[in-house]
Structure formats: C-alpha cells, structure tokens
Amino acid sequence: MHSVEDCFVRFARSGTVMPLTVADVLRMDGLELGLLAGEAGLGREVSWAHAIEVADPVPWLRGGELVLTIGLGLPDDESGRRAYVRRLAAAGAAGLGFAAEVLDALPPEVLDEAGRRDLPVVAVLGTTPFIAVSQAVARWHSEAALRAERHAIAVQESIARAALRSGDAGILAELARGVGGEALLLDVDGRTRAARPAGERPWHARARELAGSIRGRSQAATAVEDGEKYLLVHSIGLAGPPRGWLALSCPPGDAVHQRLLANHAAVLLAMTMLGLRALRSALHAQRARLLAPLLDGAPVDAALLPPEPLEVVVFALDGAAEPVGVLLDALADVAAGVDTDRILLVPRPGGVVAVLPAQAGLGARVRDRAAELTGAAVRAGAAVAGDVTGVAAAARRAADVLPSGESYVDADAVSSWGLLRASDVLAPFSAAVLGPLRDHDRRTGADLAATLRAYLDAGSVEAAAAVLGVHRNTIRTRLRSAERVAGRSLDSPRDRLELWLALSADDI
C-alpha cells in the first residue's frame, strides 16, 4: 500500500516534494480503487478530487483534478461521450473516476477514448464514497505543505550551522543538498567564487545572464524554468548595490520554499562578507599605523607593499562614513588576482592615500566602483612611484592634482611632471646644480640639501623650521651655508627655480 510517508522518502532524498500522481492515489491506504483505462497517464499530477455531475465540467476545472462522477453528465450519444473525454483531457484533468454502481453500464467508447488520450479512468470500488477520495487527496496536500515547511526550517538551521562551521562553502553545500540541486556563488562581475558541486556546469552561463539582467537593482531576485530545472538567481547584499550573486538550479517543485531557502542563504552570505570586511578593515588599520611613516619619507621594507612600480592614489570620498571600508569593498570587487593584503590604505586629512600595484587602470577602477557602492562623489588624484623610496613624493603629487569634481586625475598626464619625466636632461641638470651641496653634506654630515628643499617647498623660514622641527635661526644659518656652497642666491628667482627643479628631480 502507498501512503504520504512513502512520498516523503523521495522528498528527503531529493529535497523536493514529489507531486501526487494518479498512481499514488490508486495505492492510498483506506481507498478501494482500480484502473479501468489510460494506464499511460498514471503519472498525471492530482491537485484535487471532486464530484462533478454536469455535461461540460471544463469551465470549473483548473488542471490536475480527478473528476468523480456517477455518469449523470455523460451525453446520450457516442460522439458526445467521446467529446466529453477529449475535453477533460485537453483541460488537463488528472483522471476520470466512476462509482462502482455504474461500472456495468459504462459505455465502452469512454474507456476507448480515455485510452487514446492517456487519461486514467478509475473505478471507485466497494464502499468507498467519493468524499473519502476527496479527503484523502486534500489530506495528502495538507501534510505535504506541513512537511515542506518543516523541511525548509530544518534546512535553514543546517545552513546556519554550516555558515558558522565552514563559511561560504558550507552554505552552498547545505543549500544544494536541501533543495536537491546545485548552487553557485558569483562575485559582482559574474566570476565564480564557489560552486557546489565544484567546477563549471552548463547552467552557470545562464545564471550569469540572469544576474546581469537585475544588476542595477538592490536585493533583487529572478527565476526561470530552464529545461527540466528551476533556475533562481538572488542578489547578495544587505543594502546598496549587489555585492555578488547566489544562483540555484534544482528540480521544479515548491518554488515558495526554494525562494525562502535561497533568500536565507543570501542573507548569511552577506553577513559572512560583512564579517570578512570587519576583519580586513582591522588588518588594514594595523598596517596603516605601522607603515604610515612611509608617506613622510621614512624607510620601510618593500616586501610589505605591492610589487613595484607603485600607483599612489589619494581618494576623497565625500560624505562616506567609512571611506577605508568602502575602498576595501571596491578593491575586493575589481582587483582580481591582486594580493590585497599588501595594499596600503592610510587615512589622511585630505583623503585616503592608497599604495597599489601599478596595474593598468586599477586606481581608476577602484574609484569607479567606490562611487557605485556609495552613490556619492568620489575623487582621486594619482601618481606613479618607481619604487618604495618614491612613495612620499608620489603622494604629494597625487594630492596636488586631486580634482574638485568627481573624477580620476593622473598627475603625470596633466602636470609639468609628465613633461619633465620624459626629459633626458633632468638628471644631469640636477647633478650639476646640486653636486657641490651633496658633496658638502657627505663630507660634513650636514643636511643643507634637505633644508633647502624644505624651505623652497614651505615658502618661508618659519614654515621650514616647523617641518624639520628645528629653530628658525638654524634654518637661516643652513640657508646661508647652502647659498655659499651652491654658488647661488635665494634672492634670485632664476636661482630659486633651478634649485627647486634640481631638488625635485628625485620626485619626478
């Protein structure tokens, strides 16, 4: 005999409630039923069973009904009875059931036409009333809904435990098991972050297309029938633009609970992202404290930074509450293949200074993505440092070209630095102008060149003294010595310009 429990053996294995079929109804406990015709249609799904005694029951059908009758609505002629059966089959009826007392008088053309249409004809035998059949079908669907809810709750709990135990991979594995299908996690650009089972599957390309169709919407989801599978794509992110996509391919079934489980998994994935973001932010804050002196010219180990050459970018995120966090999110989205643990992000009064690998367009892509994430103006000025010793100077150049409007500006592309960098005469010019000063500093241990640079950059004796942390009279004494050694006068605009260009050559 067959029961609701048998159906849920299949449910537990696949994660999907198997539909109730005519074959299942024939085997239900407590019902005396037999098959008269239409054996090929035993797989038809049964949504309801009801007695209908009208000549044309089709207007009252929605598909999936087991129509029960004692024959009062059957037409009097053979062609009419065949048409009656054809209309039921065309309307999607699950089957046609006759009471035992009319079986002897059942016209053979009804059985013949039903066989032609693969429409099961069921005999309701013994003392089984029609109401018992209706109640059994209704009870099956009620218990199926209850079991589906219990299963969904159990899967939710297993997904939550997996999130704590093994993160994204565990969430995908439990979700796929719970719905009897496959799961895929994509980053914001549609690249695979994780999959269950592992490896590229044929349906992944379709999932990427669906993700692209709802890319601009926050907390969005879409679903389609893809062949014999139900394909669902759900955005990941608690607010703002999506941070990635969760895709699910599973057998068609209880779409409500499949969506519920996908939404639950997407929320947990977003929460794991937030946890990783907090960890990344803490690690980068520690790096910023340790390596910030680099921006003031202090030496640091180059192995702690990205591979040289370096792109130094000053980001101004107007109105962003956590600018470093936004930049970390943007880097995670656009810096594929980059070791982001070696990137340096240092908050400064004028913005966040980022030291990135000088990959083509990386700084600009980070700016664009940060603007998408915040929906606010993000400005960026950038310059290239050949190695770690040039980072401080590159940061100054980047800050000098930080735009007032929302854009990305490369210092070497818009300023005189670019022209000077391309010149072959700058190095010999610098050596000629500064040679005597540098020789003097090496022999005596003095710091005349650095003092002169601080004075020319700051614009006054007092400002230079503040930069170098010495008394202003010390600055005046050093400047007089520098004029004597270099053979130039700081009262001469031309001499001041040549000294400043020569001293700036290292920055260029």
Secondary structure, DSSP 8 states (H G I E B T S, - for coil): -B-HHHHHHHHHHHSS----BHHHHHTBTT--EEEEE-GGGTT-B-SEEEE--SS--GGG--SSEEEEE-STTS-SSHHHHHHHHHHHHHTT--EEEEEGGGSTT--HHHHHHHHHTT--EEEE-TT--HHHHHHHHHHHHHHHHHHHHHHHHHHHHHHHHHHHHHHHHHHHHHHHHHHTSEEEEEETTS-EEEEESSS--TTHHHHHHHHHHTTTSTT-EEEEEETTEEEEEEEE-SSSS-SEEEEEEE-SS-HHHHHHHHHHHHHHHHHHHHHHHHHHHHHHHHHHHHHGGGGGT----GGGS-SSSEEEEEEEETT-S-HHHHHHHHHHHH-TT--GGG-EEEEETTEEEEEEE--TTHHHHHHHHHHHHHSS-EEEEEEEESSGGGHHHHHHHHHHT--SSSSEEEHHHHSHHHHHHT-SSHHHHHHHHHHHHHHHHHHH---HHHHHHHHHHHSSHHHHHHHHTS-HHHHHHHHHHHHHHHT--TT-HHHHHHHHHHHHTTT-
